[in-house]
Amino acid sequence: MLAFVIVGALVAATGEEAGIRGFMQAPLERRFGPWVAIAVSATAFVLIHFTRGAAALLANGLFYFSAGVVYGLLAYLTQSILPSLLLHFLGDVATLAVRSSLLRVSGPDTMLGIAFCVLGALVTAGLSVAAFRALARNAVYHPLE
């Protein structure tokens, strides 16, 4: 099960980051600028995650859009898909570990499941803020002009 989680997360993160951030966002940045490119790539990220209908889109769309914006910003600020690929991989490992019961956490509707999701979101948000602040301090160009 551990191999399934790691390989599944690696394949999904690599394919999605290469396709969306590498082959979609980068050319859009050159043509329309970073704001449009990040918005379009984040929207595409939402759409590729919904094969289960409108209910899933309503329940998880904001999460996927927010994640897409974070991944897009990381790719733009670093001019590389590697940081977003790593963050995406780690998020997928956590998600697949919970979904496959490799990590024993009750469903998201239980108190333990909610606590796990909130803790994960807080840790990710804190790490993202720290990373963006470091990137902004070390930027040799003016990001998001």
KEKE-3310 file (N, C-alpha, C; in steps of 0.2 Angstrom, whole numbers, plus 5000, padded with zeros to 4 digits):
npx = (5004:5010:5019:5010:5004:5015:5020:5008:5006:5017:5017:5005:5007:5019:5014:5003:5009:5019:5011:5001:5008:5020:5018:5007:5005:5017:5019:5007:5011:5021:5014:5002:5005:5008:4997:4985:4989:4991:4978:4971:4978:4976:4962:4961:4967:4957:4947:4952:4951:4938:4928:4917:4906:4894:4892:4904:4912:4907:4909:4923:4930:4935:4945:4954:4956:4963:4974:4979:4982:4993:5002:5004:5009:5021:5028:5029:5037:5049:5053:5052:5046:5049:5048:5034:5030:5035:5028:5015:5017:5019:5007:4998:5003:4999:4985:4982:4987:4978:4965:4968:4968:4980:4985:4978:4965:4949:4935:4932:4921:4921:4927:4941:4945:4942:4950:4963:4963:4962:4974:4983:4981:4984:4998:5003:4999:5007:5020:5020:5018:5030:5039:5035:5038:5052:5055:5051:5060:5072:5070:5076:5070:5055:5041:5026:5022)
npy = (4994:5006:5008:5010:5022:5031:5030:5033:5046:5052:5050:5057:5070:5074:5072:5082:5094:5096:5096:5106:5118:5118:5116:5123:5135:5142:5146:5154:5164:5171:5176:5183:5187:5185:5185:5182:5169:5162:5161:5155:5143:5138:5137:5127:5116:5114:5109:5097:5089:5085:5073:5068:5074:5089:5090:5086:5096:5108:5105:5104:5113:5126:5123:5116:5126:5135:5128:5127:5140:5142:5133:5138:5151:5147:5141:5152:5161:5155:5151:5138:5121:5113:5116:5117:5105:5096:5101:5098:5084:5080:5084:5075:5063:5063:5064:5052:5043:5044:5041:5028:5021:5019:5028:5029:5038:5044:5047:5063:5069:5067:5071:5068:5067:5080:5088:5083:5087:5101:5104:5100:5109:5121:5119:5118:5131:5139:5135:5139:5153:5156:5152:5160:5172:5171:5170:5182:5191:5187:5189:5193:5200:5209:5202:5197:5208)
npz = (5000:5004:4993:4983:4986:4986:4973:4966:4970:4965:4951:4948:4953:4945:4932:4931:4936:4926:4914:4917:4924:4917:4902:4900:4908:4908:4894:4893:4902:4895:4885:4890:4903:4921:4930:4922:4917:4929:4934:4924:4923:4936:4935:4926:4933:4943:4934:4929:4940:4942:4939:4944:4944:4947:4961:4967:4962:4968:4981:4982:4974:4977:4986:4976:4967:4975:4978:4965:4963:4972:4968:4955:4958:4964:4954:4945:4952:4955:4943:4939:4939:4949:4963:4965:4961:4971:4982:4978:4976:4990:4996:4989:4993:5007:5005:4998:5007:5017:5010:5006:5018:5023:5032:5047:5048:5052:5042:5033:5039:5052:5069:5071:5058:5053:5061:5057:5043:5045:5052:5043:5033:5040:5042:5029:5024:5032:5029:5015:5016:5022:5012:5001:5006:5008:4994:4989:4995:4990:4976:4960:4951:4948:4954:4948:4939)
capx = (5000:5014:5022:5004:5003:5021:5020:5002:5007:5023:5014:5000:5010:5023:5010:4999:5013:5022:5006:4998:5012:5026:5016:5001:5006:5023:5018:5003:5014:5024:5009:4997:5007:5007:4990:4981:4992:4990:4971:4969:4981:4972:4955:4962:4968:4950:4943:4954:4950:4931:4925:4912:4900:4894:4892:4911:4915:4905:4912:4931:4932:4939:4952:4958:4958:4968:4980:4982:4986:4999:5007:5006:5014:5028:5031:5031:5042:5055:5054:5054:5040:5051:5045:5026:5030:5037:5022:5010:5018:5018:5000:4995:5005:4995:4978:4981:4988:4971:4960:4969:4968:4987:4986:4972:4961:4942:4933:4933:4915:4922:4931:4948:4946:4942:4956:4968:4962:4964:4981:4987:4980:4988:5005:5004:4998:5013:5026:5019:5019:5037:5042:5034:5042:5059:5056:5050:5066:5078:5069:5080:5065:5049:5036:5019:5021)
capy = (5000:5012:5009:5013:5029:5035:5030:5036:5053:5054:5050:5062:5077:5075:5074:5088:5100:5096:5098:5113:5123:5118:5117:5128:5141:5146:5150:5159:5170:5175:5180:5187:5189:5180:5185:5178:5163:5158:5160:5150:5136:5136:5134:5120:5112:5112:5105:5090:5085:5083:5068:5065:5079:5095:5090:5086:5103:5113:5103:5104:5117:5131:5120:5114:5132:5138:5124:5128:5147:5141:5129:5143:5156:5144:5140:5158:5165:5151:5149:5131:5117:5108:5117:5115:5097:5094:5102:5094:5077:5079:5084:5069:5057:5064:5063:5045:5039:5044:5038:5021:5019:5018:5032:5028:5044:5044:5052:5070:5071:5065:5076:5067:5069:5087:5090:5081:5092:5108:5104:5100:5116:5126:5118:5120:5138:5142:5134:5142:5160:5157:5151:5166:5178:5170:5171:5189:5194:5185:5190:5197:5203:5211:5197:5198:5215)
capz = (5000:5004:4986:4979:4988:4984:4965:4963:4971:4961:4944:4947:4953:4939:4926:4932:4936:4919:4910:4918:4925:4912:4896:4899:4912:4905:4887:4894:4906:4890:4881:4894:4909:4926:4933:4918:4917:4935:4934:4919:4925:4942:4933:4922:4938:4945:4930:4928:4946:4943:4935:4948:4944:4950:4968:4969:4960:4973:4988:4983:4969:4980:4988:4971:4964:4979:4977:4959:4963:4976:4963:4950:4961:4966:4947:4942:4956:4955:4936:4939:4942:4954:4970:4965:4960:4977:4986:4975:4978:4997:4997:4986:4998:5013:5003:4996:5013:5021:5006:5006:5025:5026:5038:5050:5050:5051:5037:5034:5043:5059:5072:5070:5051:5052:5064:5052:5038:5048:5054:5036:5030:5043:5041:5022:5024:5036:5025:5009:5018:5023:5006:4997:5009:5006:4987:4988:4998:4985:4969:4956:4946:4951:4953:4946:4937)
cpx = (5004:5017:5016:5004:5009:5021:5014:5003:5012:5020:5009:5003:5015:5019:5006:5004:5017:5017:5004:5003:5018:5023:5011:5003:5012:5022:5012:5006:5018:5019:5004:4999:5005:5000:4985:4983:4991:4983:4969:4972:4977:4965:4956:4963:4962:4947:4945:4953:4943:4929:4919:4906:4900:4894:4900:4914:4913:4908:4920:4934:4937:4945:4956:4960:4964:4974:4983:4985:4992:5004:5009:5011:5021:5032:5034:5037:5049:5057:5056:5047:5042:5048:5037:5026:5031:5031:5016:5011:5017:5010:4996:4997:5000:4987:4977:4982:4981:4966:4961:4969:4975:4988:4979:4969:4954:4941:4933:4927:4916:4927:4938:4949:4946:4948:4962:4968:4964:4971:4985:4986:4984:4996:5007:5004:5005:5019:5025:5020:5027:5041:5041:5038:5049:5060:5056:5057:5072:5076:5073:5076:5059:5043:5029:5018:5016)
cpy = (5006:5013:5012:5020:5033:5035:5034:5044:5056:5055:5056:5069:5078:5076:5080:5094:5101:5099:5105:5118:5124:5120:5121:5135:5145:5149:5155:5165:5174:5179:5185:5189:5184:5179:5180:5171:5159:5157:5155:5143:5133:5133:5127:5115:5109:5108:5098:5086:5083:5079:5065:5069:5085:5095:5090:5093:5108:5111:5105:5109:5123:5129:5119:5121:5135:5135:5126:5135:5146:5138:5134:5148:5153:5143:5146:5161:5161:5150:5142:5127:5113:5110:5115:5108:5094:5095:5098:5086:5075:5079:5078:5063:5057:5062:5055:5041:5039:5040:5030:5018:5017:5022:5032:5035:5043:5048:5059:5073:5070:5071:5075:5069:5076:5090:5089:5086:5099:5109:5104:5106:5121:5125:5120:5127:5141:5141:5138:5150:5161:5156:5157:5172:5178:5172:5178:5193:5193:5186:5195:5201:5205:5206:5200:5206:5214)
cpz = (5000:4997:4982:4980:4985:4976:4963:4964:4966:4953:4943:4948:4947:4933:4926:4932:4929:4914:4911:4919:4919:4905:4895:4902:4909:4899:4889:4898:4900:4886:4884:4900:4915:4929:4929:4918:4923:4936:4930:4921:4931:4940:4930:4928:4942:4941:4929:4934:4947:4937:4938:4948:4948:4958:4971:4968:4966:4980:4988:4978:4972:4983:4982:4967:4968:4979:4971:4959:4967:4971:4958:4952:4962:4959:4944:4946:4956:4948:4935:4942:4947:4961:4970:4964:4967:4982:4984:4977:4986:4999:4994:4990:5004:5011:5002:5002:5017:5017:5006:5013:5027:5032:5041:5053:5048:5045:5038:5038:5050:5062:5071:5062:5050:5055:5060:5046:5040:5049:5048:5033:5033:5042:5034:5021:5027:5032:5018:5011:5019:5017:5002:5000:5007:4998:4986:4990:4993:4978:4966:4951:4950:4950:4952:4944:4931)
residu = (MET:LEU:ALA:PHE:VAL:ILE:VAL:GLY:ALA:LEU:VAL:ALA:ALA:THR:GLY:GLU:GLU:ALA:GLY:ILE:ARG:GLY:PHE:MET:GLN:ALA:PRO:LEU:GLU:ARG:ARG:PHE:GLY:PRO:TRP:VAL:ALA:ILE:ALA:VAL:SER:ALA:THR:ALA:PHE:VAL:LEU:ILE:HIS:PHE:THR:ARG:GLY:ALA:ALA:ALA:LEU:LEU:ALA:ASN:GLY:LEU:PHE:TYR:PHE:SER:ALA:GLY:VAL:VAL:TYR:GLY:LEU:LEU:ALA:TYR:LEU:THR:GLN:SER:ILE:LEU:PRO:SER:LEU:LEU:LEU:HIS:PHE:LEU:GLY:ASP:VAL:ALA:THR:LEU:ALA:VAL:ARG:SER:SER:LEU:LEU:ARG:VAL:SER:GLY:PRO:ASP:THR:MET:LEU:GLY:ILE:ALA:PHE:CYS:VAL:LEU:GLY:ALA:LEU:VAL:THR:ALA:GLY:LEU:SER:VAL:ALA:ALA:PHE:ARG:ALA:LEU:ALA:ARG:ASN:ALA:VAL:TYR:HIS:PRO:LEU:GLU)
# end
